[in-house]
Amino acid sequence: MAEAVDTDDNTDTAPDAAVVDLCSALVRIDTTNRGGGDCEGEREAAELVAASLASSGLAPVLLESAPRRANVVARVPGTDPSLPALLVHAHLDVVPAQAADWTVPPFSGEVDADGYLWGRGAVDMKDMCAAVLSTLRSWSLRGLAPRRDIVVAFVADEEADGDYGAHWLAERHPELLDGCVAAIGESGGFTFGSPGTPRLYPIGTAERGTLHLRLTATGRAGHASRPNSANPVIALVDTLSRIAGHRWPVHLTPAVEAYLTGAAAALGVDADLADPSTVDNLVAKLGRAGTLAAATIRISSTPTVLSAGSKVNVIPSTATAEVDIRTLPGTVDDVLSTVDSLLGPGVRYEFIARRDAVAAPPDSPWYDAMAAALRTEDPDAVVLPYCLGGGTDAKAFAAMGIDCYGFAPLRLPLDPAEYDYRAMAHGVDERVPVDGLRFGARVLDRFLRTV
């Protein structure tokens, strides 16, 4: 694709012209990921993506990591091959949705009279998939090209552990990502704050690590009418109570510190981060803006799965549980030492999964270009780095030496009573404002062409 002059953004060739239809079409494909390799619809979604990329003049590669677990990768040639490449990644799978709980069918892709597009994946993250596809369609129609090569990867299995998606791609087909030194993915570039306050746009420059443990308690089986002191259920429950109740100390990473400092300045709140005992108070003073940092100022440990016994009158010989721990950079050894100290008698643990925390520099041309693209569409945007509380496919690509940022831009209402963005992903009645979706496509277009 050759360089050309921009056409009027109010035409069918605009970067946001096709984004709503593409998002609706993707939402209508049920790509529910139940974990354990049980997923449906990824192949159909991948075929839709591949067809869109091909119609934009690209040569997509569709790869199955297992039967019907599909990933799509394409490279958009830049005008300056000497520049390092940028990776844009997005996942095609979604978490389950119980239709009976929803106002509209969760795979309807319906646009309502208030201007919201409904369905599972509307914000996590078929909106980003659609924005990327719409942008590339626009480039093809306008004869535009980016400065550098852009590699787009639409992957499977992010909602489980990425073994069929990003991690498989990074391990089995690193050649497709050749030359990529930075990446953008989900969870960043969205409007956040409260009514009457400046519009914050946090860009993900870090994310906590994931440490999943399976705890097993062993004891002495017996009849429940004769309680014994080696009941593994009691030992396990006592251990879980200590782990869940443990108050992890404040541990401020550079991304969290930068977010708190920047949000406080924007909102006119005094910020003293020198004393860790004041950090929780600062988070509270920041109101809704503080909720974005609340989960990332310290490690968290949350029991999630329990299994013990088969009959009410039988004391079992074993009991198991699973614990979700979110770590911060450089803390894993201390976390495991602390867990050791919290274990009860006869309780041990093993790793289910470990993905270490990742971080990318906010003082980089990539970050500056994202901020500039946001301010072009919203001149009042207050752009801040932040740390994601959860995890994304960034961990797979960061392991390849790629600097990964969370940047899937959306302009959203500030009033959570009107629209609560943080309740959308994995929640009931997931939906995205159409105007915000179009905003995101325009921001992506500007960023990807100018970075």
N, C-alpha and C positions, 0 to 999 in steps of 0.2 A: 504494500500500500504506500503510495507516495504522499508527501506532504501536500496539504491544500488549505485554503483559507476557510475559516469557520463559516458555516451558513447560519441563518437565523435560527435560534433555539426554539422558536415557536412552530417549527415545521415537523414533518414526520421523520426527519433525519436527526432530530435532537437526541442527545444521549438518554433522555428520560422518556422518549416516545413509546417504547415498547415495554417498559419495566413492569407496568401493572399487569398486562396480559401475560407476560412471562412468569411473574410471581404467581398469579392465579393458576396457570397451567402446571407449575411445579407443585403447588400445594395440593392440587387435585390428584396427584400421584401419591398414594399411600406408601411412604418409605419408613414405616415404623420399625424401629430397632429395639428388640426385646432383650438384647444381650445374649451372650453365649453362642454367637453365630446365627441367631434367629432373627432374620430381617427380611422384609419383602419390599419390592418396588424399586430398589436401588438401580437395577438394570434398566427399567423403563425411564427413570429420571435421567440416568446417564445417557440414554439414547436421545432423549429430548435435548439435553445439553449439547451433545455431539452434533446433532442436526443443526442447532442454532449456530454453533461455532463454524460448521462447514458452510452454512449459508452466508456467513460473514467473511468467507474467503480463507479460512484457516484450515489446518490439517489436523484435526483432533485424533488422539490415540485413546481408544477405549480398552481398558485392561481389567480383567476379572481376577481378583485375588483368590476367589473361591467361586463356585457356581453362583451366578447372579449377584455377586458382591462386586459392583462395578465402580471404576474410577476413570475419570476423563482428564487428559492433560493436553494442552496445546501451547505452542509458542507463537507469540506475536512479534514479528521482526521489528526492531527499532531502526531509526535512521542513522544511529551512531554505534556500530558494532564494538567500538572500543570501550563503551560504558558497561559496567557490570549490570547483570540482569536483576529484575525484581520478580518475586513470586507472589501471586495472588491466590490464596487458597480458601475454599469454602466446602462445607460438608452437605451431602444430599440426604442423609438420614435424619429422622426425627424420633423423639420419645413417644411412647404410647399415649393415646387420648381416649378417654371413655366418652363415647358419643352422648350417653344419657345425661352427662353433667354439663354439656355445652348448650348454649343458646341456639347455635346453628351447627349443622354437621361439621365435624372438625376437618374434613377433607373437601369442603365445598369450594374454597377459593372465592367465596362470594364477596362482592363489594357492596356495602350497605349505603343507605341514603345519607349517612353522616360522614361518608368518605373514608371508611375503614375497610381494609381487606382482611377477611377472616380465614383462619385455618391453622392447623398444626404446622409449624415451620415458618409462619409469616414473619417472625422476628428471629427465629433460630433454626436455620439461617437461610431460608430460601429467598428472603428479600435481598440478601447480598448476592446470592447466585444470580438472581434476575437483574440486579443493577450492573453486574459485570457483563452479562450477556447483552443487555441493552446498550451499554457503552460500546462494546465491540461491534455490534450491529451498526451503531451510529458512525463509527470510524469507517466501516466498510462503505457505507452509503455516501459519506462525505469525502472519501479518499484521504483519510488522515492516518497518521502513524505515530507511535510514541517515540521519544528520543532513544530509549534503550529497549532491549528485548524485555517483553513481559511474558512470563510463564503463568498460565492459569491452570489451576488444579482443582477439580471438583471431586471430592473423595467420599468414600463410604466410611461408616462405622465410628464416626467421632463420638456418637452418643453412648458407645460402649467403651472400648479401650484403644480404638484405632488400629488394631492388629490387621484388619482387612482393608484399611484405608491409608492414612498418612504414614504410619510407621512402616507398613508394608511397602508403600511407594518409596519412602526414603531408603529402605534397606535393599529392595529388589531392583529399583529403577532410578538410581541417583543420576544417571545420565540425562534423564528428562529435565532435571533441575540444574543442569550444568550452567555455571556462571552466575547463579543467583546468590547474592550476598545479603539481601534483605527481603522481608516478606510482610504482607498484611493479611490479616484474617479477622475473625469475629471479635465482637465485644469492645468497641471503641468508636469514637467519633459521633456519638449520639448526644442529643440535648439532655441536660440534667440540671436539676435545681428545684426551686420553689417559686410560686407566683410572686411577682414583684421583685425578684432578684435577678442578677445577671445570668445569662444563658451560659452554663458551663458545657464544654465539650471535652470530656476526658478521652485521651488516647492511651491505649494499653501499651505500656513499656515494660511490663513485668507481669508474671503470674505466679501464684503460690505453687509449690510442689505438691504432688499427690503421693501419699503413702497409705496403701490399703493393707491392713493386717487381718489375719485370721487367728483368733484366740481359741485354744482348746484347753479345757479343764478335764483332768482325769481324777477319778475317785473310786469309791467302792459302791458297787451296785447292791441293791437290797429291796426289801419290802418297805413301802412307804409308811406302814403302820409302826415300823421300828426305825425311826430316824437315826442317822449316823453322822458322825463328825466329818466324814469324808465325802459328803454329797457334792458332786462337781457343779451342780446347778447353783448352789449357794456360793461356792468359791468364784464362779464365773460372774454372777450378778454383783457380788461385792467388788470384784475387779473392775467391771464396767462402770459401776457407780463412781469409783475413784477416778477412772480415766475421764468420764464425762464431766465430773465436777472439778477436775484439775484446772486451776487458774494459771494459764500460761502467761509469762511476763510479756510486757510490751517489747516489741522488737521492730524498730522502724527501719525499713529498707529505704534506699534513695528514692524509689518511685513513690512510696507512701508519704515520705517526708515532703517531697516536692508537691504532691497533690494537696496535702493538708495546708502547707504554707501558701500555695497559690489560691486555694479555695477560701482560706481565711482572709487573704488580702482582698479578694474580689467581693467578699461579703462584709468587709469591715469588722472582722473579729480578730482580737489579739491572739497571737499564736506563740506560745512558749513551748518548744519541743525539747528543751534541754532537760526538763524534769519528766521522766516517764510517768510519774503518778498523775500528771495533769493531762495526759493525752486523751484519756477517756472523756474528761470534761470538755476538751476542745471538740472532739467528735460530736458530742451532744449539742454544743453551742452552734455547730454548723448546720444543725437541722437535717433536712433531707439530703443536703450535699454531704453531710457526715456519714450517712448510711453507706455511701459508696466505699468508704475507707474502714468502716467499723470491723469488717471481717478480716482485714488484712494488717491490722496493727499488731497482731500476735498469731501464733499457731492455734489451730483448733483441732479437737479430737471428738469425734461423734460416733457412738455405737449405732449401727444400722441394721444388723441382721442377727437373729438369735435362733438357735436350734438345740433342743435337748429333749430326751425322753420320747417314749412311744405309748405310754399308758399311765394313767393318773395315779395308780397305786404302786408304781415301780420307780425306785430311785435308779437313774441311769448310771452307767459307768463313765460316760463322757458327756460334755456339753460344749458347744461351739458358738462363736460369735464373730462378727466382722466389724471392723472399726475403720472409719474414714478419717484420716489425719491429713491436714493441709499444712505443709511446711513452708518455711521461708529460707532464702539462700543461706547455706552454711550451717543449718540447724539440725540436720538429720541425725548426726551422732548424738547430740544432746537429747533429741526427741526419743530416740531408742533407749538411751540411758534412763530417761524419766519413765518411760513405759515399763522398763525392767523393775523400777522401784515401786511401781503401782500394781504389779502382778500379785495375785493371791497364791496361796500354796497349791501346788499341782496345776498351775496355769502356765502355759507357754504360748509363744506366738510364732507365726511364719508369715512371710511376705506373700501377698496376693499380687500386688503391683507396686512399683516404685517409679515415679517420674519426677525428677528433680525440678526445682524452681528455675525459671528462666527470666532473663532480663535483657533489654536492649537499650542503647543510650538515647536519652531524650535530646541531647545536644548533638544532633546529626542532621545532615541535609534531608534525610527521609522524613524525620519528624517535622522539620521546618516546612517542607513541601505539603505535608498533610495539614498543618495549621494554616498555611496560606490558602489552600483550597477551601477549607471551611470558612475562612474569613471572607473569601470572595463571594460566597453564597450567603453568608450571614456576617456582615461587618462588625456586629456587636459580640461575636463569639469570644468567649474566654476559654482558651485552649490550655489544658493541663495534662501532664502525664499522670497515670494512675496504675495501680497493681490490681489485676483481676483476682478475685477471691477463689475462683475455681480454676479449672484447667481446660486447655484447648489443644488442637492439633499442632499448635506452635511448638510444643515440646519435641515432636518428631523432627521438625525442620531445624530447630535450634541445635539439636544434637549434630547436625551437619555443618554447624558453624554459621548458620544464617541468623541475622538479627531479625527477630519477629516482633511485629507491632499489632495491637488490636485496633483495627480501623475499618469499620463497616458503617459508614456515616448515615445518620438519620436526623431529621429535625422533628422534634416531638413537643407536645404540650408540656408545660411546666407543672400544671396542676394534676397531682396524682388522682384526684377525684374525677377528673376528666379522662385521664389515661395514665395508668401506672405501668410504665415500661418494665420495671423490674419484676412485676408479677406476670409478665407475658410468657417468657421462655419457660417451657415445661408446665405452664399453668393452664387453667381452664379459660376458654374464650380468648385464646391467643389471636391477636390481630395487630395490624400495622396501619398507621394513617397513610393514605395514598399520597398526600402532599409531601409527607416526610420521606416516603419511598422515592418519589421523583427528585427531591432534594438530594438524597444520597447518590442517585445515579449521576447527577450533575457534578457533585463534588468528586466522585470517583473519576469521571471523565477528565476533569481539570487536573487532578493529582496525577493520574497515570500518564497523561500526555506531557506534563511539564516537569515531572520529577527527574 
